[in-house]
């Protein structure tokens, strides 16, 4: 009898269990803010690489919308980090080339990228990358959250390859973006303003607060779009001569140009192209620096 009761109880429990709804595992969807690598120890941001990892999904979405990546684009991302921007770009463009110096980030990035598209990872210092060779006859679209400690060298390196670049979208220190876009007469107008605006259209897009990063930087950031000028839009000048003139002019901002450019250009040369020698560097438009460089280049060849 005891065995019979046991059998009946077991049958009753099985019937009750069969009537209960079966719980299924929730479907995991990709969240662009979920950027931690899948290994036991989380990656610690390295100060020497200038790492501040973007995690704000709202900011990430705004950046992707601003870039508007297309499947036919040849997209290059500088410093993908933990992939916060990488994976949304990869899903839209289907393929992406990234340049990453920190080797500890490469394998986690490669592993997680498989679910989103085709990724090519170049482990190198971006300042040593030949973008013209990388373009292979096409046009590149370059994006990146640039390390603030070397952002200006990266910008000038990209300018050297402007002929093969369709556009650039960069996250930079807000102050740097303001300098890039500043016009003559502004306190933030300087060498960076002149050299960039002679090669690109500079368009600040929106600001990004420190709370959007881990670790949070001590400064505000901003997104900027750079579109290289076409050959018909560009002024003709000797790059080396122009660099020398602009560097000397802004090296001593408080001095008049006649003093700042002594040894580079004479007062007579400044006056011959319509530059008042008593003005300061920040009062002179980029096109006037080009005129001075052209004059000095012509003088050298005589």
Buried (B, 14 or more C-beta within 10 A) or exposed (E): EEEEEEEEEEEEEEEEEEEEEEEEEEEEEEEBEBBEBEEEEEBEBEEEBBBBBBBBBEBBEBBBEBBEBEEEBBBBBBBBBBBBBBBBBBBBBBBBBBBBBBEBBBEBBBEBBEEBBEBEBBEEEBEEBEBBEBBEEEEBBBBBBBBBEBBBEBBBBBBEBBEBBBBBBBBBBBBBBBBBBBEBEBEBBBBBBBBBBBBBBBBBBEEBEEEBBBEEBEEBBBBBBBBBBEEEEBBEBBEEBBBBBBEBBBEBBEBBBBEBBEEBBBBEBBEEEEBEBEBBBBBBBBEBBBBBBBBBBEEEEE
